[in-house]
């Protein structure tokens, strides 16, 4: 499965087919609060705090072992692939 397919299928699983279809067909955009409610983002911060929060999140990742982070990314990708394959089997 191509990365783009995985991202689209992940989005469908996150926000649902109906919402995804509406957003894609209408070109409608969503604000930060709507994106948070839909699960497209996991945190919304005020603009004046953005740089500090971004640095905090980046330092959390930088403090992790590279091997552990790589392993976790593979686990998540495999889980998404499995979920997408079951939900949207290729014919």
Phi and psi in degrees as GROMACS dihedral restraints (atoms count N, CA, C in turn):
[ dihedral_restraints ]
;  ai    aj    ak    al  type     phi  dphi    fc
    3     4     5     6     1   -68.9    20    10
    4     5     6     7     1   154.7    20    10
    6     7     8     9     1   -56.6    20    10
    7     8     9    10     1   -42.4    20    10
    9    10    11    12     1   -60.8    20    10
   10    11    12    13     1   -43.2    20    10
   12    13    14    15     1   -59.5    20    10
   13    14    15    16     1   -42.6    20    10
   15    16    17    18     1   -62.5    20    10
   16    17    18    19     1   -43.6    20    10
   18    19    20    21     1   -65.0    20    10
   19    20    21    22     1   -42.4    20    10
   21    22    23    24     1   -65.0    20    10
   22    23    24    25     1   -47.2    20    10
   24    25    26    27     1   -64.0    20    10
   25    26    27    28     1   -35.9    20    10
   27    28    29    30     1   -64.9    20    10
   28    29    30    31     1   -41.7    20    10
   30    31    32    33     1   -62.5    20    10
   31    32    33    34     1   -43.6    20    10
   33    34    35    36     1   -59.9    20    10
   34    35    36    37     1   -41.8    20    10
   36    37    38    39     1   -68.4    20    10
   37    38    39    40     1   -27.5    20    10
   39    40    41    42     1   -81.4    20    10
   40    41    42    43     1   -49.7    20    10
   42    43    44    45     1  -105.0    20    10
   43    44    45    46     1    -8.8    20    10
   45    46    47    48     1    91.5    20    10
   46    47    48    49     1   151.7    20    10
   48    49    50    51     1   -62.9    20    10
   49    50    51    52     1   -42.3    20    10
   51    52    53    54     1   -60.7    20    10
   52    53    54    55     1   -49.5    20    10
   54    55    56    57     1   -64.0    20    10
   55    56    57    58     1   -44.8    20    10
   57    58    59    60     1   -60.0    20    10
   58    59    60    61     1   -44.5    20    10
   60    61    62    63     1   -61.0    20    10
   61    62    63    64     1   -46.6    20    10
   63    64    65    66     1   -60.2    20    10
   64    65    66    67     1   -46.1    20    10
   66    67    68    69     1   -64.8    20    10
   67    68    69    70     1   -41.3    20    10
   69    70    71    72     1   -69.8    20    10
   70    71    72    73     1   -41.5    20    10
   72    73    74    75     1   -76.1    20    10
   73    74    75    76     1   -33.8    20    10
   75    76    77    78     1   -95.4    20    10
   76    77    78    79     1   -18.0    20    10
   78    79    80    81     1    73.3    20    10
   79    80    81    82     1    11.5    20    10
   81    82    83    84     1   -59.7    20    10
   82    83    84    85     1   142.6    20    10
   84    85    86    87     1  -106.7    20    10
   85    86    87    88     1   163.5    20    10
   87    88    89    90     1  -124.4    20    10
   88    89    90    91     1   149.6    20    10
   90    91    92    93     1   -85.2    20    10
   91    92    93    94     1   177.4    20    10
   93    94    95    96     1   -59.5    20    10
   94    95    96    97     1   -43.6    20    10
   96    97    98    99     1   -64.9    20    10
   97    98    99   100     1   -41.4    20    10
   99   100   101   102     1   -64.3    20    10
  100   101   102   103     1   -40.8    20    10
  102   103   104   105     1   -62.6    20    10
  103   104   105   106     1   -38.3    20    10
  105   106   107   108     1   -66.0    20    10
  106   107   108   109     1   -45.1    20    10
  108   109   110   111     1   -61.9    20    10
  109   110   111   112     1   -39.3    20    10
  111   112   113   114     1   -75.2    20    10
  112   113   114   115     1   -17.1    20    10
  114   115   116   117     1    90.4    20    10
  115   116   117   118     1    11.7    20    10
  117   118   119   120     1   -74.2    20    10
  118   119   120   121     1   -27.2    20    10
  120   121   122   123     1  -130.4    20    10
  121   122   123   124     1   158.4    20    10
  123   124   125   126     1  -110.3    20    10
  124   125   126   127     1     0.4    20    10
  126   127   128   129     1  -159.4    20    10
  127   128   129   130     1   139.8    20    10
  129   130   131   132     1  -124.6    20    10
  130   131   132   133     1   130.1    20    10
  132   133   134   135     1  -128.6    20    10
  133   134   135   136     1   155.3    20    10
  135   136   137   138     1   -62.3    20    10
  136   137   138   139     1   148.9    20    10
  138   139   140   141     1   -55.3    20    10
  139   140   141   142     1   -38.0    20    10
  141   142   143   144     1   -73.3    20    10
  142   143   144   145     1    -9.2    20    10
  144   145   146   147     1  -105.7    20    10
  145   146   147   148     1    -4.9    20    10
  147   148   149   150     1   -56.8    20    10
  148   149   150   151     1   -49.6    20    10
  150   151   152   153     1   -61.2    20    10
  151   152   153   154     1   -43.5    20    10
  153   154   155   156     1   -65.1    20    10
  154   155   156   157     1   -43.5    20    10
  156   157   158   159     1   -66.9    20    10
  157   158   159   160     1   -40.6    20    10
  159   160   161   162     1   -61.5    20    10
  160   161   162   163     1   -42.2    20    10
  162   163   164   165     1   -64.5    20    10
  163   164   165   166     1   -39.5    20    10
  165   166   167   168     1   -63.0    20    10
  166   167   168   169     1   -45.8    20    10
  168   169   170   171     1   -64.8    20    10
  169   170   171   172     1   -44.7    20    10
  171   172   173   174     1   -59.8    20    10
  172   173   174   175     1   -40.9    20    10
  174   175   176   177     1   -68.7    20    10
  175   176   177   178     1   -29.6    20    10
  177   178   179   180     1   -62.4    20    10
  178   179   180   181     1   -44.9    20    10
  180   181   182   183     1   -66.7    20    10
  181   182   183   184     1   -41.0    20    10
  183   184   185   186     1   -66.3    20    10
  184   185   186   187     1   -24.9    20    10
  186   187   188   189     1   -80.8    20    10
  187   188   189   190     1   -12.9    20    10
  189   190   191   192     1   -79.9    20    10
  190   191   192   193     1   150.5    20    10
  192   193   194   195     1   -62.1    20    10
  193   194   195   196     1   136.1    20    10
  195   196   197   198     1   -59.0    20    10
  196   197   198   199     1   -39.2    20    10
  198   199   200   201     1   -65.2    20    10
  199   200   201   202     1   -41.8    20    10
  201   202   203   204     1   -65.4    20    10
  202   203   204   205     1   -45.1    20    10
  204   205   206   207     1   -62.6    20    10
  205   206   207   208     1   -43.5    20    10
  207   208   209   210     1   -61.5    20    10
  208   209   210   211     1   -43.5    20    10
  210   211   212   213     1   -62.6    20    10
  211   212   213   214     1   -44.8    20    10
  213   214   215   216     1   -62.7    20    10
  214   215   216   217     1   -40.3    20    10
  216   217   218   219     1   -62.8    20    10
  217   218   219   220     1   -40.2    20    10
  219   220   221   222     1   -65.4    20    10
  220   221   222   223     1   -41.4    20    10
  222   223   224   225     1   -61.3    20    10
  223   224   225   226     1   -46.6    20    10
  225   226   227   228     1   -63.9    20    10
  226   227   228   229     1   -44.8    20    10
  228   229   230   231     1   -61.3    20    10
  229   230   231   232     1   -44.5    20    10
  231   232   233   234     1   -63.4    20    10
  232   233   234   235     1   -40.3    20    10
  234   235   236   237     1   -63.7    20    10
  235   236   237   238     1   -44.1    20    10
  237   238   239   240     1   -63.8    20    10
  238   239   240   241     1   -41.7    20    10
  240   241   242   243     1   -60.3    20    10
  241   242   243   244     1   -44.2    20    10
  243   244   245   246     1   -63.6    20    10
  244   245   246   247     1   -45.8    20    10
  246   247   248   249     1   -61.3    20    10
  247   248   249   250     1   -42.6    20    10
  249   250   251   252     1   -69.4    20    10
  250   251   252   253     1   -39.3    20    10
  252   253   254   255     1   -63.7    20    10
  253   254   255   256     1   -39.9    20    10
  255   256   257   258     1   -71.9    20    10
  256   257   258   259     1   -38.3    20    10
  258   259   260   261     1   -78.3    20    10
  259   260   261   262     1   -35.8    20    10
  261   262   263   264     1  -132.7    20    10
  262   263   264   265     1    69.4    20    10
  264   265   266   267     1   -63.4    20    10
  265   266   267   268     1   142.0    20    10
  267   268   269   270     1   -73.8    20    10
  268   269   270   271     1   143.4    20    10
